[in-house]
Amino acid sequence: MFLREGHVGQHVGLGVLHDCRQLRHLRADLVGDISVSLGEKLRNVNSITSGWANYYRYCVGAGRVFVALDWYIGLRLYCWLYKKRPKATASELWGSKQPSRCRATRRVWREGSIEKHLLGWTPVERFRLAWMDTPDFAMSSGEPDA
């Protein structure tokens, strides 16, 4: 669906994301215990997704995967809230989506000052080899025997 394999000698593919333990951990966390607050749930989800965003941001097709994961996580959070509050109406549940503090025009899952980290807002770009410097141990000091 949203996975794409990398090419040899190019970027790492996103196929690793499908089978990794963290995805299973995220699924369990999203449908798990209903006794925790939305803020605690968002804190747990954000710790996983922000790490993914920083690691996979240089992969081919990462932007589409990030948007798909945002959609999936949002839907799972809605289902979790419905399980937590079965008598609430849909508009009351969607009311937990409030304007973001980063972008006021976008509504995100939020409780107090804790809001869901949106992977789609992560800048995705190609890794540039020019960013890499020669390590200190490989630089010559100017001496002939060094």
Chimera marker file (.cmm) of the C-alpha trace (Angstrom):
<marker_set name="trace">
<marker id="1" x="0.000" y="0.000" z="0.000" r="1" g="1" b="0" radius="0.5"/>
<marker id="2" x="2.368" y="2.716" z="1.144" r="1" g="1" b="0" radius="0.5"/>
<marker id="3" x="5.651" y="0.849" z="1.180" r="1" g="1" b="0" radius="0.5"/>
<marker id="4" x="8.321" y="1.300" z="-1.427" r="1" g="1" b="0" radius="0.5"/>
<marker id="5" x="11.581" y="-0.568" z="-1.862" r="1" g="1" b="0" radius="0.5"/>
<marker id="6" x="14.822" y="1.345" z="-2.371" r="1" g="1" b="0" radius="0.5"/>
<marker id="7" x="17.283" y="0.747" z="-5.171" r="1" g="1" b="0" radius="0.5"/>
<marker id="8" x="20.767" y="-0.640" z="-4.692" r="1" g="1" b="0" radius="0.5"/>
<marker id="9" x="23.246" y="2.181" z="-4.144" r="1" g="1" b="0" radius="0.5"/>
<marker id="10" x="20.500" y="4.721" z="-3.458" r="1" g="1" b="0" radius="0.5"/>
<marker id="11" x="18.327" y="5.517" z="-0.472" r="1" g="1" b="0" radius="0.5"/>
<marker id="12" x="17.215" y="2.925" z="2.052" r="1" g="1" b="0" radius="0.5"/>
<marker id="13" x="13.750" y="1.624" z="1.189" r="1" g="1" b="0" radius="0.5"/>
<marker id="14" x="10.741" y="2.009" z="3.449" r="1" g="1" b="0" radius="0.5"/>
<marker id="15" x="9.921" y="-1.702" z="3.376" r="1" g="1" b="0" radius="0.5"/>
<marker id="16" x="11.683" y="-2.016" z="6.722" r="1" g="1" b="0" radius="0.5"/>
<marker id="17" x="8.933" y="0.040" z="8.330" r="1" g="1" b="0" radius="0.5"/>
<marker id="18" x="6.316" y="-2.631" z="7.640" r="1" g="1" b="0" radius="0.5"/>
<marker id="19" x="7.960" y="-5.426" z="9.608" r="1" g="1" b="0" radius="0.5"/>
<marker id="20" x="9.683" y="-3.540" z="12.396" r="1" g="1" b="0" radius="0.5"/>
<marker id="21" x="8.775" y="-4.103" z="16.016" r="1" g="1" b="0" radius="0.5"/>
<marker id="22" x="7.963" y="-0.449" z="16.557" r="1" g="1" b="0" radius="0.5"/>
<marker id="23" x="5.045" y="-0.620" z="14.128" r="1" g="1" b="0" radius="0.5"/>
<marker id="24" x="3.592" y="-3.514" z="16.123" r="1" g="1" b="0" radius="0.5"/>
<marker id="25" x="4.247" y="-1.563" z="19.307" r="1" g="1" b="0" radius="0.5"/>
<marker id="26" x="2.494" y="1.470" z="17.811" r="1" g="1" b="0" radius="0.5"/>
<marker id="27" x="-0.534" y="-0.628" z="16.819" r="1" g="1" b="0" radius="0.5"/>
<marker id="28" x="-0.759" y="-2.049" z="20.334" r="1" g="1" b="0" radius="0.5"/>
<marker id="29" x="-0.369" y="1.382" z="21.871" r="1" g="1" b="0" radius="0.5"/>
<marker id="30" x="-3.087" y="2.903" z="19.688" r="1" g="1" b="0" radius="0.5"/>
<marker id="31" x="-5.719" y="0.314" z="20.544" r="1" g="1" b="0" radius="0.5"/>
<marker id="32" x="-4.573" y="-0.424" z="24.088" r="1" g="1" b="0" radius="0.5"/>
<marker id="33" x="-5.600" y="0.724" z="27.531" r="1" g="1" b="0" radius="0.5"/>
<marker id="34" x="-8.590" y="3.100" z="27.692" r="1" g="1" b="0" radius="0.5"/>
<marker id="35" x="-7.809" y="4.227" z="31.245" r="1" g="1" b="0" radius="0.5"/>
<marker id="36" x="-5.020" y="6.586" z="30.087" r="1" g="1" b="0" radius="0.5"/>
<marker id="37" x="-5.701" y="10.131" z="28.954" r="1" g="1" b="0" radius="0.5"/>
<marker id="38" x="-5.476" y="11.365" z="25.381" r="1" g="1" b="0" radius="0.5"/>
<marker id="39" x="-2.413" y="13.410" z="26.337" r="1" g="1" b="0" radius="0.5"/>
<marker id="40" x="-0.575" y="10.331" z="27.601" r="1" g="1" b="0" radius="0.5"/>
<marker id="41" x="-1.544" y="8.416" z="24.454" r="1" g="1" b="0" radius="0.5"/>
<marker id="42" x="-0.275" y="11.274" z="22.270" r="1" g="1" b="0" radius="0.5"/>
<marker id="43" x="2.984" y="11.442" z="24.224" r="1" g="1" b="0" radius="0.5"/>
<marker id="44" x="3.600" y="7.722" z="23.578" r="1" g="1" b="0" radius="0.5"/>
<marker id="45" x="2.704" y="7.948" z="19.879" r="1" g="1" b="0" radius="0.5"/>
<marker id="46" x="4.790" y="11.099" z="19.364" r="1" g="1" b="0" radius="0.5"/>
<marker id="47" x="7.907" y="9.491" z="20.752" r="1" g="1" b="0" radius="0.5"/>
<marker id="48" x="7.689" y="6.749" z="18.113" r="1" g="1" b="0" radius="0.5"/>
<marker id="49" x="6.587" y="8.843" z="15.139" r="1" g="1" b="0" radius="0.5"/>
<marker id="50" x="9.077" y="11.672" z="15.633" r="1" g="1" b="0" radius="0.5"/>
<marker id="51" x="11.906" y="9.132" z="15.638" r="1" g="1" b="0" radius="0.5"/>
<marker id="52" x="10.563" y="7.565" z="12.443" r="1" g="1" b="0" radius="0.5"/>
<marker id="53" x="10.269" y="10.971" z="10.788" r="1" g="1" b="0" radius="0.5"/>
<marker id="54" x="13.867" y="11.891" z="11.520" r="1" g="1" b="0" radius="0.5"/>
<marker id="55" x="15.196" y="8.496" z="10.412" r="1" g="1" b="0" radius="0.5"/>
<marker id="56" x="13.175" y="7.996" z="7.212" r="1" g="1" b="0" radius="0.5"/>
<marker id="57" x="13.057" y="11.614" z="5.990" r="1" g="1" b="0" radius="0.5"/>
<marker id="58" x="15.810" y="10.944" z="3.408" r="1" g="1" b="0" radius="0.5"/>
<marker id="59" x="14.106" y="7.896" z="1.853" r="1" g="1" b="0" radius="0.5"/>
<marker id="60" x="12.515" y="7.809" z="-1.586" r="1" g="1" b="0" radius="0.5"/>
<marker id="61" x="8.758" y="8.360" z="-1.342" r="1" g="1" b="0" radius="0.5"/>
<marker id="62" x="8.824" y="9.141" z="2.379" r="1" g="1" b="0" radius="0.5"/>
<marker id="63" x="6.348" y="12.009" z="2.082" r="1" g="1" b="0" radius="0.5"/>
<marker id="64" x="3.542" y="9.750" z="0.861" r="1" g="1" b="0" radius="0.5"/>
<marker id="65" x="4.276" y="7.199" z="3.567" r="1" g="1" b="0" radius="0.5"/>
<marker id="66" x="4.242" y="9.912" z="6.239" r="1" g="1" b="0" radius="0.5"/>
<marker id="67" x="0.850" y="11.198" z="5.071" r="1" g="1" b="0" radius="0.5"/>
<marker id="68" x="-0.566" y="7.652" z="5.016" r="1" g="1" b="0" radius="0.5"/>
<marker id="69" x="0.729" y="7.013" z="8.539" r="1" g="1" b="0" radius="0.5"/>
<marker id="70" x="-0.788" y="10.303" z="9.748" r="1" g="1" b="0" radius="0.5"/>
<marker id="71" x="-4.152" y="9.235" z="8.341" r="1" g="1" b="0" radius="0.5"/>
<marker id="72" x="-3.881" y="5.752" z="9.887" r="1" g="1" b="0" radius="0.5"/>
<marker id="73" x="-2.841" y="7.041" z="13.324" r="1" g="1" b="0" radius="0.5"/>
<marker id="74" x="-5.629" y="9.645" z="13.281" r="1" g="1" b="0" radius="0.5"/>
<marker id="75" x="-8.223" y="6.989" z="12.495" r="1" g="1" b="0" radius="0.5"/>
<marker id="76" x="-6.866" y="4.692" z="15.230" r="1" g="1" b="0" radius="0.5"/>
<marker id="77" x="-7.000" y="7.566" z="17.740" r="1" g="1" b="0" radius="0.5"/>
<marker id="78" x="-10.642" y="8.206" z="16.796" r="1" g="1" b="0" radius="0.5"/>
<marker id="79" x="-11.493" y="4.502" z="17.273" r="1" g="1" b="0" radius="0.5"/>
<marker id="80" x="-9.663" y="4.497" z="20.621" r="1" g="1" b="0" radius="0.5"/>
<marker id="81" x="-11.618" y="7.572" z="21.774" r="1" g="1" b="0" radius="0.5"/>
<marker id="82" x="-14.866" y="5.891" z="20.701" r="1" g="1" b="0" radius="0.5"/>
<marker id="83" x="-13.961" y="2.842" z="22.765" r="1" g="1" b="0" radius="0.5"/>
<marker id="84" x="-13.043" y="5.083" z="25.706" r="1" g="1" b="0" radius="0.5"/>
<marker id="85" x="-16.275" y="7.123" z="25.493" r="1" g="1" b="0" radius="0.5"/>
<marker id="86" x="-18.934" y="4.931" z="23.831" r="1" g="1" b="0" radius="0.5"/>
<marker id="87" x="-21.841" y="7.320" z="24.511" r="1" g="1" b="0" radius="0.5"/>
<marker id="88" x="-20.152" y="10.335" z="22.911" r="1" g="1" b="0" radius="0.5"/>
<marker id="89" x="-21.332" y="11.502" z="19.511" r="1" g="1" b="0" radius="0.5"/>
<marker id="90" x="-19.021" y="11.668" z="16.527" r="1" g="1" b="0" radius="0.5"/>
<marker id="91" x="-18.883" y="15.468" z="16.693" r="1" g="1" b="0" radius="0.5"/>
<marker id="92" x="-17.842" y="15.306" z="20.357" r="1" g="1" b="0" radius="0.5"/>
<marker id="93" x="-15.068" y="12.856" z="19.502" r="1" g="1" b="0" radius="0.5"/>
<marker id="94" x="-13.862" y="14.922" z="16.540" r="1" g="1" b="0" radius="0.5"/>
<marker id="95" x="-13.950" y="17.905" z="18.921" r="1" g="1" b="0" radius="0.5"/>
<marker id="96" x="-10.721" y="16.562" z="20.417" r="1" g="1" b="0" radius="0.5"/>
<marker id="97" x="-9.069" y="17.795" z="17.228" r="1" g="1" b="0" radius="0.5"/>
<marker id="98" x="-8.140" y="21.388" z="17.991" r="1" g="1" b="0" radius="0.5"/>
<marker id="99" x="-6.204" y="24.018" z="16.040" r="1" g="1" b="0" radius="0.5"/>
<marker id="100" x="-2.488" y="23.345" z="16.075" r="1" g="1" b="0" radius="0.5"/>
<marker id="101" x="-0.164" y="25.714" z="17.860" r="1" g="1" b="0" radius="0.5"/>
<marker id="102" x="2.283" y="25.460" z="14.931" r="1" g="1" b="0" radius="0.5"/>
<marker id="103" x="-0.253" y="25.983" z="12.130" r="1" g="1" b="0" radius="0.5"/>
<marker id="104" x="-3.522" y="27.484" z="13.301" r="1" g="1" b="0" radius="0.5"/>
<marker id="105" x="-5.341" y="26.512" z="10.098" r="1" g="1" b="0" radius="0.5"/>
<marker id="106" x="-4.743" y="22.794" z="10.722" r="1" g="1" b="0" radius="0.5"/>
<marker id="107" x="-6.686" y="20.821" z="13.334" r="1" g="1" b="0" radius="0.5"/>
<marker id="108" x="-4.766" y="18.063" z="15.116" r="1" g="1" b="0" radius="0.5"/>
<marker id="109" x="-5.428" y="15.659" z="17.962" r="1" g="1" b="0" radius="0.5"/>
<marker id="110" x="-4.594" y="17.663" z="21.044" r="1" g="1" b="0" radius="0.5"/>
<marker id="111" x="-5.075" y="17.716" z="24.792" r="1" g="1" b="0" radius="0.5"/>
<marker id="112" x="-3.783" y="20.783" z="26.575" r="1" g="1" b="0" radius="0.5"/>
<marker id="113" x="-0.311" y="21.605" z="25.298" r="1" g="1" b="0" radius="0.5"/>
<marker id="114" x="0.334" y="18.090" z="23.922" r="1" g="1" b="0" radius="0.5"/>
<marker id="115" x="-0.536" y="17.654" z="20.260" r="1" g="1" b="0" radius="0.5"/>
<marker id="116" x="0.027" y="14.836" z="17.797" r="1" g="1" b="0" radius="0.5"/>
<marker id="117" x="3.252" y="15.083" z="15.821" r="1" g="1" b="0" radius="0.5"/>
<marker id="118" x="2.258" y="15.130" z="12.174" r="1" g="1" b="0" radius="0.5"/>
<marker id="119" x="4.702" y="13.202" z="10.031" r="1" g="1" b="0" radius="0.5"/>
<marker id="120" x="3.462" y="14.986" z="6.916" r="1" g="1" b="0" radius="0.5"/>
<marker id="121" x="4.958" y="18.260" z="8.157" r="1" g="1" b="0" radius="0.5"/>
<marker id="122" x="8.462" y="16.770" z="8.255" r="1" g="1" b="0" radius="0.5"/>
<marker id="123" x="10.584" y="18.171" z="5.414" r="1" g="1" b="0" radius="0.5"/>
<marker id="124" x="11.568" y="15.296" z="3.132" r="1" g="1" b="0" radius="0.5"/>
<marker id="125" x="14.663" y="15.740" z="1.030" r="1" g="1" b="0" radius="0.5"/>
<marker id="126" x="17.462" y="13.827" z="-0.561" r="1" g="1" b="0" radius="0.5"/>
<marker id="127" x="20.526" y="13.220" z="1.591" r="1" g="1" b="0" radius="0.5"/>
<marker id="128" x="23.458" y="15.230" z="0.296" r="1" g="1" b="0" radius="0.5"/>
<marker id="129" x="26.928" y="13.780" z="0.512" r="1" g="1" b="0" radius="0.5"/>
<marker id="130" x="28.240" y="17.349" z="0.711" r="1" g="1" b="0" radius="0.5"/>
<marker id="131" x="26.944" y="17.421" z="4.305" r="1" g="1" b="0" radius="0.5"/>
<marker id="132" x="29.560" y="14.861" z="5.285" r="1" g="1" b="0" radius="0.5"/>
<marker id="133" x="32.937" y="16.157" z="6.492" r="1" g="1" b="0" radius="0.5"/>
<marker id="134" x="36.239" y="14.336" z="6.613" r="1" g="1" b="0" radius="0.5"/>
<marker id="135" x="36.647" y="12.874" z="10.119" r="1" g="1" b="0" radius="0.5"/>
<marker id="136" x="39.320" y="14.379" z="12.369" r="1" g="1" b="0" radius="0.5"/>
<marker id="137" x="41.381" y="11.192" z="12.445" r="1" g="1" b="0" radius="0.5"/>
<marker id="138" x="41.670" y="11.200" z="8.634" r="1" g="1" b="0" radius="0.5"/>
<marker id="139" x="42.958" y="14.766" z="8.293" r="1" g="1" b="0" radius="0.5"/>
<marker id="140" x="46.658" y="15.287" z="7.792" r="1" g="1" b="0" radius="0.5"/>
<marker id="141" x="48.459" y="17.552" z="10.212" r="1" g="1" b="0" radius="0.5"/>
<marker id="142" x="50.977" y="18.708" z="7.626" r="1" g="1" b="0" radius="0.5"/>
<marker id="143" x="53.833" y="16.658" z="9.046" r="1" g="1" b="0" radius="0.5"/>
<marker id="144" x="55.398" y="14.076" z="6.708" r="1" g="1" b="0" radius="0.5"/>
<marker id="145" x="55.333" y="11.217" z="9.226" r="1" g="1" b="0" radius="0.5"/>
<marker id="146" x="51.813" y="11.903" z="10.511" r="1" g="1" b="0" radius="0.5"/>
<link id1="1" id2="2" r="1" g="1" b="0" radius="0.2"/>
<link id1="2" id2="3" r="1" g="1" b="0" radius="0.2"/>
<link id1="3" id2="4" r="1" g="1" b="0" radius="0.2"/>
<link id1="4" id2="5" r="1" g="1" b="0" radius="0.2"/>
<link id1="5" id2="6" r="1" g="1" b="0" radius="0.2"/>
<link id1="6" id2="7" r="1" g="1" b="0" radius="0.2"/>
<link id1="7" id2="8" r="1" g="1" b="0" radius="0.2"/>
<link id1="8" id2="9" r="1" g="1" b="0" radius="0.2"/>
<link id1="9" id2="10" r="1" g="1" b="0" radius="0.2"/>
<link id1="10" id2="11" r="1" g="1" b="0" radius="0.2"/>
<link id1="11" id2="12" r="1" g="1" b="0" radius="0.2"/>
<link id1="12" id2="13" r="1" g="1" b="0" radius="0.2"/>
<link id1="13" id2="14" r="1" g="1" b="0" radius="0.2"/>
<link id1="14" id2="15" r="1" g="1" b="0" radius="0.2"/>
<link id1="15" id2="16" r="1" g="1" b="0" radius="0.2"/>
<link id1="16" id2="17" r="1" g="1" b="0" radius="0.2"/>
<link id1="17" id2="18" r="1" g="1" b="0" radius="0.2"/>
<link id1="18" id2="19" r="1" g="1" b="0" radius="0.2"/>
<link id1="19" id2="20" r="1" g="1" b="0" radius="0.2"/>
<link id1="20" id2="21" r="1" g="1" b="0" radius="0.2"/>
<link id1="21" id2="22" r="1" g="1" b="0" radius="0.2"/>
<link id1="22" id2="23" r="1" g="1" b="0" radius="0.2"/>
<link id1="23" id2="24" r="1" g="1" b="0" radius="0.2"/>
<link id1="24" id2="25" r="1" g="1" b="0" radius="0.2"/>
<link id1="25" id2="26" r="1" g="1" b="0" radius="0.2"/>
<link id1="26" id2="27" r="1" g="1" b="0" radius="0.2"/>
<link id1="27" id2="28" r="1" g="1" b="0" radius="0.2"/>
<link id1="28" id2="29" r="1" g="1" b="0" radius="0.2"/>
<link id1="29" id2="30" r="1" g="1" b="0" radius="0.2"/>
<link id1="30" id2="31" r="1" g="1" b="0" radius="0.2"/>
<link id1="31" id2="32" r="1" g="1" b="0" radius="0.2"/>
<link id1="32" id2="33" r="1" g="1" b="0" radius="0.2"/>
<link id1="33" id2="34" r="1" g="1" b="0" radius="0.2"/>
<link id1="34" id2="35" r="1" g="1" b="0" radius="0.2"/>
<link id1="35" id2="36" r="1" g="1" b="0" radius="0.2"/>
<link id1="36" id2="37" r="1" g="1" b="0" radius="0.2"/>
<link id1="37" id2="38" r="1" g="1" b="0" radius="0.2"/>
<link id1="38" id2="39" r="1" g="1" b="0" radius="0.2"/>
<link id1="39" id2="40" r="1" g="1" b="0" radius="0.2"/>
<link id1="40" id2="41" r="1" g="1" b="0" radius="0.2"/>
<link id1="41" id2="42" r="1" g="1" b="0" radius="0.2"/>
<link id1="42" id2="43" r="1" g="1" b="0" radius="0.2"/>
<link id1="43" id2="44" r="1" g="1" b="0" radius="0.2"/>
<link id1="44" id2="45" r="1" g="1" b="0" radius="0.2"/>
<link id1="45" id2="46" r="1" g="1" b="0" radius="0.2"/>
<link id1="46" id2="47" r="1" g="1" b="0" radius="0.2"/>
<link id1="47" id2="48" r="1" g="1" b="0" radius="0.2"/>
<link id1="48" id2="49" r="1" g="1" b="0" radius="0.2"/>
<link id1="49" id2="50" r="1" g="1" b="0" radius="0.2"/>
<link id1="50" id2="51" r="1" g="1" b="0" radius="0.2"/>
<link id1="51" id2="52" r="1" g="1" b="0" radius="0.2"/>
<link id1="52" id2="53" r="1" g="1" b="0" radius="0.2"/>
<link id1="53" id2="54" r="1" g="1" b="0" radius="0.2"/>
<link id1="54" id2="55" r="1" g="1" b="0" radius="0.2"/>
<link id1="55" id2="56" r="1" g="1" b="0" radius="0.2"/>
<link id1="56" id2="57" r="1" g="1" b="0" radius="0.2"/>
<link id1="57" id2="58" r="1" g="1" b="0" radius="0.2"/>
<link id1="58" id2="59" r="1" g="1" b="0" radius="0.2"/>
<link id1="59" id2="60" r="1" g="1" b="0" radius="0.2"/>
<link id1="60" id2="61" r="1" g="1" b="0" radius="0.2"/>
<link id1="61" id2="62" r="1" g="1" b="0" radius="0.2"/>
<link id1="62" id2="63" r="1" g="1" b="0" radius="0.2"/>
<link id1="63" id2="64" r="1" g="1" b="0" radius="0.2"/>
<link id1="64" id2="65" r="1" g="1" b="0" radius="0.2"/>
<link id1="65" id2="66" r="1" g="1" b="0" radius="0.2"/>
<link id1="66" id2="67" r="1" g="1" b="0" radius="0.2"/>
<link id1="67" id2="68" r="1" g="1" b="0" radius="0.2"/>
<link id1="68" id2="69" r="1" g="1" b="0" radius="0.2"/>
<link id1="69" id2="70" r="1" g="1" b="0" radius="0.2"/>
<link id1="70" id2="71" r="1" g="1" b="0" radius="0.2"/>
<link id1="71" id2="72" r="1" g="1" b="0" radius="0.2"/>
<link id1="72" id2="73" r="1" g="1" b="0" radius="0.2"/>
<link id1="73" id2="74" r="1" g="1" b="0" radius="0.2"/>
<link id1="74" id2="75" r="1" g="1" b="0" radius="0.2"/>
<link id1="75" id2="76" r="1" g="1" b="0" radius="0.2"/>
<link id1="76" id2="77" r="1" g="1" b="0" radius="0.2"/>
<link id1="77" id2="78" r="1" g="1" b="0" radius="0.2"/>
<link id1="78" id2="79" r="1" g="1" b="0" radius="0.2"/>
<link id1="79" id2="80" r="1" g="1" b="0" radius="0.2"/>
<link id1="80" id2="81" r="1" g="1" b="0" radius="0.2"/>
<link id1="81" id2="82" r="1" g="1" b="0" radius="0.2"/>
<link id1="82" id2="83" r="1" g="1" b="0" radius="0.2"/>
<link id1="83" id2="84" r="1" g="1" b="0" radius="0.2"/>
<link id1="84" id2="85" r="1" g="1" b="0" radius="0.2"/>
<link id1="85" id2="86" r="1" g="1" b="0" radius="0.2"/>
<link id1="86" id2="87" r="1" g="1" b="0" radius="0.2"/>
<link id1="87" id2="88" r="1" g="1" b="0" radius="0.2"/>
<link id1="88" id2="89" r="1" g="1" b="0" radius="0.2"/>
<link id1="89" id2="90" r="1" g="1" b="0" radius="0.2"/>
<link id1="90" id2="91" r="1" g="1" b="0" radius="0.2"/>
<link id1="91" id2="92" r="1" g="1" b="0" radius="0.2"/>
<link id1="92" id2="93" r="1" g="1" b="0" radius="0.2"/>
<link id1="93" id2="94" r="1" g="1" b="0" radius="0.2"/>
<link id1="94" id2="95" r="1" g="1" b="0" radius="0.2"/>
<link id1="95" id2="96" r="1" g="1" b="0" radius="0.2"/>
<link id1="96" id2="97" r="1" g="1" b="0" radius="0.2"/>
<link id1="97" id2="98" r="1" g="1" b="0" radius="0.2"/>
<link id1="98" id2="99" r="1" g="1" b="0" radius="0.2"/>
<link id1="99" id2="100" r="1" g="1" b="0" radius="0.2"/>
<link id1="100" id2="101" r="1" g="1" b="0" radius="0.2"/>
<link id1="101" id2="102" r="1" g="1" b="0" radius="0.2"/>
<link id1="102" id2="103" r="1" g="1" b="0" radius="0.2"/>
<link id1="103" id2="104" r="1" g="1" b="0" radius="0.2"/>
<link id1="104" id2="105" r="1" g="1" b="0" radius="0.2"/>
<link id1="105" id2="106" r="1" g="1" b="0" radius="0.2"/>
<link id1="106" id2="107" r="1" g="1" b="0" radius="0.2"/>
<link id1="107" id2="108" r="1" g="1" b="0" radius="0.2"/>
<link id1="108" id2="109" r="1" g="1" b="0" radius="0.2"/>
<link id1="109" id2="110" r="1" g="1" b="0" radius="0.2"/>
<link id1="110" id2="111" r="1" g="1" b="0" radius="0.2"/>
<link id1="111" id2="112" r="1" g="1" b="0" radius="0.2"/>
<link id1="112" id2="113" r="1" g="1" b="0" radius="0.2"/>
<link id1="113" id2="114" r="1" g="1" b="0" radius="0.2"/>
<link id1="114" id2="115" r="1" g="1" b="0" radius="0.2"/>
<link id1="115" id2="116" r="1" g="1" b="0" radius="0.2"/>
<link id1="116" id2="117" r="1" g="1" b="0" radius="0.2"/>
<link id1="117" id2="118" r="1" g="1" b="0" radius="0.2"/>
<link id1="118" id2="119" r="1" g="1" b="0" radius="0.2"/>
<link id1="119" id2="120" r="1" g="1" b="0" radius="0.2"/>
<link id1="120" id2="121" r="1" g="1" b="0" radius="0.2"/>
<link id1="121" id2="122" r="1" g="1" b="0" radius="0.2"/>
<link id1="122" id2="123" r="1" g="1" b="0" radius="0.2"/>
<link id1="123" id2="124" r="1" g="1" b="0" radius="0.2"/>
<link id1="124" id2="125" r="1" g="1" b="0" radius="0.2"/>
<link id1="125" id2="126" r="1" g="1" b="0" radius="0.2"/>
<link id1="126" id2="127" r="1" g="1" b="0" radius="0.2"/>
<link id1="127" id2="128" r="1" g="1" b="0" radius="0.2"/>
<link id1="128" id2="129" r="1" g="1" b="0" radius="0.2"/>
<link id1="129" id2="130" r="1" g="1" b="0" radius="0.2"/>
<link id1="130" id2="131" r="1" g="1" b="0" radius="0.2"/>
<link id1="131" id2="132" r="1" g="1" b="0" radius="0.2"/>
<link id1="132" id2="133" r="1" g="1" b="0" radius="0.2"/>
<link id1="133" id2="134" r="1" g="1" b="0" radius="0.2"/>
<link id1="134" id2="135" r="1" g="1" b="0" radius="0.2"/>
<link id1="135" id2="136" r="1" g="1" b="0" radius="0.2"/>
<link id1="136" id2="137" r="1" g="1" b="0" radius="0.2"/>
<link id1="137" id2="138" r="1" g="1" b="0" radius="0.2"/>
<link id1="138" id2="139" r="1" g="1" b="0" radius="0.2"/>
<link id1="139" id2="140" r="1" g="1" b="0" radius="0.2"/>
<link id1="140" id2="141" r="1" g="1" b="0" radius="0.2"/>
<link id1="141" id2="142" r="1" g="1" b="0" radius="0.2"/>
<link id1="142" id2="143" r="1" g="1" b="0" radius="0.2"/>
<link id1="143" id2="144" r="1" g="1" b="0" radius="0.2"/>
<link id1="144" id2="145" r="1" g="1" b="0" radius="0.2"/>
<link id1="145" id2="146" r="1" g="1" b="0" radius="0.2"/>
</marker_set>
